[in-house]
């Protein structure tokens, strides 16, 4: 009865097409009924009313784009690095600290998601490095650099809490204002990653609050059973874990 023509059902005669039309009306086969029949080169087919085109939704106007944090290190931070380093390479694994620094090296860097952090371009997360040393810690020997605090693995610890073997100052903690302080003994065991150092005031240490409580929560020990009063030195949780060293800020 039906053959294919112009992507429409076609019939051998006009009468056959109209019978099918009447059948559609009687059986309610379609909510949209034909309006007429017409002939094409292969037979007769039903014609239907043109479909109503839905109005297009207006394009949404996006608001002003938020300014993203600058990817490059600000010039003010570079000046801090130059002052701290004296212009020489602070890494020194290749050049021994004798080469002139050329660019800032991120300790917690792109490979670990560090350049998306709020502290990415702080001086505590940067080292002024020569190109050879920068390439070594980023690409050639990142595992060795991590054990020396030159690279920092992304996690709960912050760059200013991780001791670093500085070419000029040796084992120190870097401040975001460009200062350094000697890392507590025992925080940089040979052949292992440095142990984070959490600095807090004596009053906060006595009362178990402030930076100490924040660090306990951040390192995931807030729900551990009650522990003994914290003291300066290696923090040992009641669960037996020792995630960081407590240092009383002077």
C-alpha positions in Angstrom: 0.0 0.0 0.0 2.6 2.5 1.0 5.9 3.3 -0.6 8.6 5.7 0.2 8.5 9.1 -1.4 10.1 12.4 -0.2 10.2 10.9 3.3 6.4 10.7 3.4 3.9 7.8 3.2 2.6 7.6 -0.4 -0.4 5.8 -1.8 -1.3 4.4 -5.2 -4.4 6.6 -5.7 -6.0 9.7 -4.3 -9.0 7.6 -3.0 -6.6 5.3 -1.1 -4.9 8.3 0.5 -8.3 9.9 1.5 -9.5 6.5 3.0 -6.4 6.5 5.2 -7.1 10.1 6.1 -10.7 9.2 7.2 -9.3 6.2 9.2 -6.9 8.5 11.1 -9.8 10.8 12.0 -12.0 7.9 13.1 -9.3 6.1 15.2 -7.6 9.2 16.5 -4.2 8.0 15.4 -2.7 11.4 15.5 -3.3 14.7 17.3 -2.3 16.5 14.1 -4.6 15.6 11.2 -3.9 16.1 7.5 -5.3 19.1 5.7 -5.2 17.8 2.1 -3.8 15.2 -0.3 -1.5 15.9 -3.2 0.2 14.0 -5.9 4.0 13.6 -6.4 6.0 11.7 -9.0 5.5 8.3 -7.2 1.9 8.6 -6.0 -0.3 10.4 -3.6 0.5 11.5 0.0 -1.2 13.4 2.8 -0.2 17.0 3.6 0.0 18.3 7.1 -0.1 21.8 8.5 3.3 23.4 9.0 4.8 22.9 12.4 4.9 26.0 14.6 8.5 27.0 15.3 9.2 27.6 19.0 10.7 31.0 19.6 14.4 30.8 20.4 15.5 31.5 23.9 17.5 34.7 24.2 21.1 34.2 24.8 22.1 34.5 28.4 24.4 37.4 29.0 27.2 36.4 31.3 28.3 38.8 33.9 31.7 40.3 34.1 34.4 37.6 34.4 36.1 37.4 37.7 39.7 38.4 37.7 41.8 35.3 38.2 44.8 35.2 40.4 47.9 36.2 38.4 49.8 33.1 37.2 53.2 34.9 37.2 55.0 35.9 40.4 54.3 39.5 41.2 57.3 41.9 41.0 57.0 42.7 44.7 57.5 39.1 45.6 60.4 38.8 43.2 62.1 41.7 45.1 61.6 39.8 48.3 63.3 36.7 46.8 66.2 38.8 45.4 66.8 40.3 48.8 66.6 37.0 50.6 68.9 35.2 48.1 71.3 38.0 47.5 70.7 37.3 43.8 72.3 33.8 44.0 70.6 30.5 43.5 68.9 29.3 46.6 68.7 25.6 45.5 72.4 25.0 44.8 72.1 21.3 43.9 73.8 21.8 40.5 75.6 25.1 40.8 76.5 24.9 44.5 74.9 28.3 45.0 77.4 30.1 42.8 75.2 30.7 39.9 73.0 33.8 39.6 69.3 33.1 40.1 67.1 33.7 37.1 63.6 32.8 38.1 61.3 31.8 41.0 60.8 28.0 41.5 57.6 26.9 43.1 58.0 24.4 45.9 54.4 23.3 45.7 54.1 23.6 42.0 52.0 22.8 38.9 52.6 19.1 39.1 50.9 18.9 42.5 48.3 21.6 42.0 50.3 24.2 43.9 49.9 27.0 41.5 46.1 27.0 42.1 46.5 27.7 45.8 46.2 31.0 47.6 49.8 30.8 48.7 51.3 29.8 45.3 53.1 33.1 44.8 54.2 33.8 48.4 57.9 33.9 49.2 57.4 30.9 51.5 56.5 28.8 48.5 59.2 30.1 46.2 63.0 29.7 45.8 65.1 31.9 43.6 66.9 29.5 41.3 69.2 29.2 38.4 67.8 27.4 35.3 69.8 24.2 35.9 68.7 23.8 39.5 65.1 24.8 38.7 65.0 22.1 36.0 66.6 19.5 38.3 64.0 19.9 41.1 61.0 20.2 38.8 61.8 17.6 36.2 64.9 15.4 36.8 65.0 14.7 40.5 61.7 15.8 42.1 61.8 12.9 44.6 65.2 14.0 45.9 64.1 17.6 46.0 61.0 16.6 48.1 63.2 15.0 50.7 65.1 18.3 51.0 62.0 20.4 51.2 62.8 22.1 47.9 59.6 20.6 46.5 56.5 20.2 48.6 53.8 17.5 48.0 50.3 18.9 47.9 48.4 18.0 51.1 47.3 19.5 54.4 50.7 20.9 55.3 51.5 24.4 54.1 54.8 25.4 52.4 55.8 27.6 55.4 55.5 24.6 57.7 57.9 22.4 55.7 61.6 22.8 56.5 63.8 23.3 53.4 67.5 22.8 52.9 68.4 26.3 51.7 71.8 26.7 50.0 72.7 29.7 52.1 70.8 29.2 55.4 70.8 25.4 55.5 67.7 23.8 57.2 65.2 26.6 57.7 61.5 27.5 57.6 60.7 30.2 55.0 58.4 33.2 56.0 56.1 34.8 53.4 57.7 38.2 54.2 61.1 36.9 53.1 62.4 36.0 56.6 63.7 32.6 57.7 64.1 30.8 61.0 66.1 27.7 61.8 64.0 24.5 61.6 63.7 22.6 64.9 66.0 19.6 65.4 64.6 16.3 64.2 62.3 17.8 61.6 64.5 16.9 58.7 65.5 13.2 59.1 68.0 11.9 56.5 66.5 10.2 53.5 62.9 11.1 54.5 60.5 14.0 53.8 60.7 16.8 56.3 58.2 16.8 59.2 55.8 19.8 59.2 56.3 22.4 61.9 53.2 24.1 63.4 54.1 27.3 65.3 51.7 28.5 68.0 51.8 30.9 71.0 52.6 29.5 74.4 49.2 30.6 75.7 47.5 28.6 72.8 49.6 25.6 73.6 48.7 25.7 77.3 45.0 26.1 76.5 45.0 23.8 73.5 43.5 26.3 71.0 44.4 28.7 68.2 46.9 27.4 65.6 47.3 24.1 67.4 43.6 23.3 67.2 43.5 24.4 63.6 46.4 22.1 62.7 44.9 19.1 64.6 41.7 19.6 62.5 43.5 20.1 59.3 45.7 17.0 59.7 42.5 15.0 60.4 42.8 14.2 64.1 39.9 16.3 65.5 37.7 13.2 66.1 40.4 11.2 67.9 39.9 10.4 71.6 41.0 12.9 74.2 44.7 13.3 74.4 47.1 14.5 77.0 48.0 18.2 77.2 50.1 19.1 74.2 53.7 20.2 74.6 56.4 21.6 72.4 58.1 19.1 70.2 56.7 16.1 68.2 52.9 16.1 68.5 51.6 12.6 69.2 47.9 12.1 68.9 46.0 9.6 71.1 45.6 7.5 68.0 49.4 7.0 67.9 50.0 9.2 64.9 52.6 12.0 64.9 51.7 14.3 62.0 53.7 17.4 62.9 56.0 19.1 65.3 54.8 21.9 67.6 57.0 24.9 68.0 56.3 27.8 70.4 56.5 31.0 68.5 58.8 33.6 70.2 
